[in-house]
Each structure stands twice: as structure tokens, then as C-alpha cells.
Amino acid sequence: MEWKNIWLRIFLDMELMKINKLVDLNNLRTAPKLSNIQEKKLLEEVETNILNTDWITIGIMAPSVKRAIEALQSISNKFSSIKFGNIGSLHADGGVFLKANQKTGNVFVRSENGLGEGIIITCQNDEDTKESNTFGPLPLDFFT
């Protein structure tokens, strides 16, 4: 039993080490547990991406609409220029996928079971010649 726990810990530590840049998240179905060092590095990269884009869209996979709204509000609290409307009117049962658009301020939510958990951000640009970048999933509490 003790060897099993040791091997599990080694495996989890190896998995944590693989996440060093935002691009490392792109093939995951659910947000990984991150160390404090990883969170700091990724947050710096997220901030740089957001500050160098015209607007963002956010996708949030969460176990409930309440948890999705909390994650969305944590982003608005972190970045004062990112605000959304109609949050109070959102309703869905069970697991959800929430979609928010900074440019329009619109937020939509639908019931969606079987998804992982996490925040996906796409940095958009007004010029078609500039590429949009999507990264995530980040943990639901990443911006708190």
C-alpha cells in the first residue's frame, strides 16, 4: 500500500512539472492542479496575452452555474476592463458550459454534462491579419 502511494505521488509530481507554459494546457480536457510556481508563471503569461489583445472570449466548464459565475466574476475582478452583463439571469442545471464575450458583454450558459472543469480564454483581435490565441483549461479558481 505504501509503495502505491509513493508511485502515485511521483506520477503526480511528474504531471505538475509538464505545465510550464500556457500551450502545455491545450491538450487537456480538464484543468490540472497547479503548484504556486506554475500558477505565477502562467498568470504572467495570461496577463501578457490579455493586455496585448483587443478583446477576449471566455469558456467555462463547471459543475454548476454558480461555480461558473464565480469563475467569471474572478476574471472581472482581476481585470477591471473585462465586464459582463446579464449574469444574474443565468440558469442551467447540473454541469454547465458558460460562454462570455468581452466585446459584446454577453454571457450565455447551457447544461452540459460530461465536460471537464476549467477556464478557456481566447484572445481576439479586431484586425483579421492578427491571429487569435486560445489557451486553457485553467483551474476554476485560477484568478482568485
TIGU-954524 format. One line per 4 residues: their letters; for each residue x, y negated, z of C-alpha. Coordinates in steps of 0.001 Angstrom, whole numbers, plus 500000, padded with zeros to 6 digits. Example, Ala and Ser with C-alpha at 12.3 -4.5 7.8 and 13.67 -1.06 7.14 Angstrom:
BEGIN
as	512300/504500/507800 ~ 513670/501060/507140
END
This chain:
BEGIN
mewk	500000/500000/500000 ~ 502783/497592/500859 ~ 504590/498205/497518 ~ 501369/497465/495683
niwl	501152/494072/497400 ~ 504792/493336/496611 ~ 504329/494143/492919 ~ 501147/492082/492779
rifl	502987/489107/494308 ~ 505857/489467/491822 ~ 503374/489610/488930 ~ 501505/486516/490160
dmel	504764/484604/490622 ~ 505792/485508/487060 ~ 502426/484307/485755 ~ 502820/480990/487599
mkin	506252/480457/486041 ~ 504852/480720/482491 ~ 502860/477468/482808 ~ 505340/474647/482313
klvd	503621/472521/479638 ~ 500036/471865/478588 ~ 500479/474010/475498 ~ 501073/477009/477796
lnnl	497400/476842/478825 ~ 495960/477024/475321 ~ 495584/480802/475064 ~ 493942/481267/478467
rtap	490216/481992/478916 ~ 490149/480647/482449 ~ 492273/478148/484353 ~ 495235/479632/486209
klsn	496211/478962/489800 ~ 498981/476376/489678 ~ 501783/475549/492065 ~ 502227/471960/493261
iqek	505229/471562/490952 ~ 503235/472809/487961 ~ 500319/470503/488800 ~ 502624/467491/488987
klle	504326/468276/485662 ~ 501040/468953/483892 ~ 499375/465846/485330 ~ 502182/463660/483986
evet	501709/465241/480560 ~ 497907/464847/480732 ~ 498218/461181/481697 ~ 500612/460511/478817
niln	498259/462183/476344 ~ 495182/460339/477605 ~ 496905/456948/477668 ~ 498127/457440/474071
tdwi	494745/458290/472583 ~ 491700/456246/471641 ~ 489124/458431/473437 ~ 488596/461941/474781
tigi	486024/464673/474846 ~ 485837/466999/477818 ~ 484539/470542/478049 ~ 483986/472020/481487
maps	483304/475699/482135 ~ 481976/476093/485667 ~ 479951/478478/487842 ~ 477256/475798/488381
vkra	476146/472418/487071 ~ 477029/470896/490455 ~ 480629/472123/490190 ~ 480883/470914/486567
ieal	479649/467439/487517 ~ 482146/467276/490403 ~ 484977/468102/487993 ~ 483777/465460/485510
qsis	483494/462830/488242 ~ 487029/463636/489405 ~ 488278/462685/485920 ~ 486352/459390/486016
nkfs	487775/458704/489479 ~ 491320/459353/488237 ~ 490985/457262/485045 ~ 488894/454112/485506
sikf	488421/453706/481724 ~ 486649/457069/481428 ~ 482973/456736/482361 ~ 479864/458764/481512
gnig	476122/458193/481706 ~ 473083/460376/482480 ~ 474946/462646/484916 ~ 472104/462623/487428
slha	469646/464077/484921 ~ 471725/467151/484062 ~ 470268/470564/484858 ~ 471166/474142/483978
dggv	471019/477448/485813 ~ 473929/479783/486541 ~ 477265/479377/484804 ~ 477463/476288/482589
flka	479354/474599/479809 ~ 479363/470807/480126 ~ 480420/468593/477214 ~ 481244/464901/477732
nqkt	482211/462301/475140 ~ 484076/459206/476350 ~ 483347/457246/473157 ~ 479571/457574/473435
gnvf	479362/458145/477198 ~ 477040/461082/476547 ~ 477094/464243/478653 ~ 475301/467486/477842
vrse	475143/470782/479734 ~ 473869/474243/478887 ~ 473657/477528/480747 ~ 476443/479780/479566
nglg	477288/482913/481489 ~ 480437/484929/480900 ~ 482767/481979/480426 ~ 485921/481454/482392
egii	486400/478352/484541 ~ 488272/475198/483757 ~ 488518/471807/482103 ~ 489380/471442/478418
itcq	490326/467995/477137 ~ 490586/466887/473514 ~ 492393/463631/472799 ~ 490737/461909/469827
nded	491871/459042/467619 ~ 489892/456533/465585 ~ 492301/456918/462664 ~ 491781/460119/460688
tkes	495509/460301/459978 ~ 496286/460864/463665 ~ 495955/464428/464902 ~ 493686/465288/467819
ntfg	495141/467454/470578 ~ 493247/469897/472775 ~ 494620/471308/475994 ~ 493371/473431/478839
plpl	491818/475086/480661 ~ 492947/473127/483696 ~ 491627/474099/487138 ~ 488286/472524/488097
dfft	489948/470681/490995 ~ 492939/469514/488942 ~ 492050/465788/489128 ~ 491054/465684/492815
END
